[in-house]
Amino acid sequence: MGFSNDSHMSIFNTASEKTVLCKPGHGECSVLFGAVDPNGKHIATTGTDGYLNIYKLNDTQDSCTFVEKFKIIERRVPSDSTIDLKF
């Protein structure tokens, strides 16, 4: 899994040797974190835009579909900062 300042997240599938690019991303903001669920069916990313994005991987894990976007904070955060989310 790799992140860059271009707002998208990509995963390299070692079995198929293909890169999966997850779009739409986080607007003009950076991706901060990403994770694949234990079953390998969904991906979640957070970004400096204050959103949590959910993607669904297809069965062969060589492409993903955007599913949902959730607002997790009310403000943008500079990409060089960290935030403490208190639930």
C-alpha positions in Angstrom: 0.0 0.0 0.0 1.4 3.4 -0.9 0.4 7.0 -0.4 1.4 10.2 -2.0 0.5 13.9 -1.9 -1.7 13.4 -5.0 -4.8 12.4 -2.9 -5.1 8.8 -4.1 -4.0 5.5 -2.6 -2.5 2.6 -4.5 -1.9 -1.1 -3.6 0.5 -3.4 -5.4 -1.0 -6.9 -5.7 2.0 -9.3 -5.5 0.0 -12.2 -6.9 -1.1 -10.5 -10.1 1.8 -8.0 -10.2 -0.7 -5.2 -10.8 -1.1 -1.8 -9.1 -4.6 -1.0 -8.0 -5.4 2.8 -7.8 -8.3 3.7 -5.5 -10.2 6.8 -6.8 -11.8 9.1 -6.0 -9.4 10.1 -3.4 -9.3 12.9 -0.9 -9.8 15.9 -3.1 -6.7 18.1 -3.2 -5.6 16.7 0.2 -3.0 14.1 1.2 -3.9 10.5 2.2 -2.7 9.9 5.8 -3.5 6.3 6.4 -4.9 3.2 4.7 -5.8 -0.3 5.7 -7.2 -3.5 4.1 -9.8 -5.4 6.1 -8.8 -8.9 7.3 -10.9 -10.6 4.6 -9.2 -8.6 1.8 -12.5 -7.2 0.6 -12.5 -3.5 1.6 -10.0 -0.7 1.9 -10.3 2.3 4.2 -8.3 5.5 3.9 -8.1 8.7 5.9 -6.9 12.1 4.6 -6.1 15.6 5.6 -9.5 16.6 4.2 -11.1 15.1 7.4 -12.8 12.2 5.6 -12.7 8.4 5.8 -13.1 6.8 2.4 -14.2 3.2 1.9 -13.5 1.1 -1.2 -14.5 -2.4 -2.2 -11.9 -4.6 -3.9 -13.2 -6.9 -6.6 -12.8 -10.7 -6.3 -9.5 -10.8 -8.1 -8.2 -7.8 -6.1 -7.0 -6.0 -9.2 -9.4 -3.1 -9.0 -11.5 -1.3 -6.5 -14.8 0.6 -6.4 -15.4 3.7 -4.3 -18.2 2.9 -1.8 -18.7 5.7 0.8 -17.2 8.8 2.3 -17.6 9.7 6.0 -16.8 13.1 7.6 -14.7 12.4 10.7 -13.5 15.9 11.6 -14.8 19.3 10.8 -11.6 20.9 9.6 -8.8 20.3 7.2 -5.4 19.4 8.8 -2.1 20.3 7.3 -0.4 17.2 5.8 2.6 17.6 8.1 0.4 17.6 11.3 -1.1 14.8 13.3 -4.5 14.8 15.0 -5.9 12.9 17.9 -9.4 11.6 17.2 -11.3 11.2 20.4 -14.4 9.0 20.3 
